[in-house]
Amino acid sequence: MPKYQSRISDPLYPYIMRQKAAVFITSSMLRTQRPQLPSSLIPSES
């Protein structure tokens, strides 16, 4: 993460931030909706 702070003008920077946000949102949604989702959609934690 720190190595990108000095390279905000890097063309990939917005993409990386979007990807991290998407992964975070998806994982939190999976965590919230766990009871309603089929177990095949949820990565096993055990």
C-alpha positions as CSV (number, residue, x, y, z in Angstrom):
1,M,0.0,0.0,0.0
2,P,2.6,2.6,0.9
3,K,4.4,2.2,-2.4
4,Y,1.3,3.5,-4.2
5,Q,1.0,6.6,-2.1
6,S,3.8,8.2,-4.0
7,R,2.4,7.1,-7.3
8,I,-1.2,8.5,-7.3
9,S,-0.8,9.4,-11.0
10,D,-0.2,5.7,-11.8
11,P,-2.9,4.7,-14.3
12,L,-3.6,1.5,-12.4
13,Y,-4.2,3.3,-9.1
14,P,-7.9,3.8,-9.5
15,Y,-8.3,0.3,-10.8
16,I,-6.5,-1.2,-7.7
17,M,-8.6,0.9,-5.3
18,R,-11.8,-0.1,-7.1
19,Q,-10.8,-3.8,-7.0
20,K,-10.0,-3.6,-3.3
21,A,-13.3,-1.9,-2.6
22,A,-15.2,-4.5,-4.7
23,V,-13.6,-7.3,-2.8
24,F,-14.3,-5.7,0.6
25,I,-18.0,-5.1,-0.4
26,T,-18.5,-8.6,-1.8
27,S,-16.9,-10.3,1.3
28,S,-19.0,-8.2,3.7
29,M,-22.1,-8.9,1.7
30,L,-21.4,-12.6,1.8
31,R,-20.8,-12.3,5.6
32,T,-24.1,-10.4,6.1
33,Q,-26.3,-12.7,3.8
34,R,-24.7,-16.0,4.9
35,P,-28.0,-17.6,6.0
36,Q,-29.8,-16.9,2.7
37,L,-27.0,-18.0,0.4
38,P,-26.3,-21.6,-0.8
39,S,-23.3,-23.0,0.9
40,S,-21.6,-23.5,-2.5
41,L,-21.3,-19.7,-3.0
42,I,-19.5,-19.3,0.4
43,P,-15.8,-20.2,0.7
44,S,-15.5,-22.7,3.5
45,E,-13.7,-21.3,6.6
46,S,-13.3,-24.5,8.5
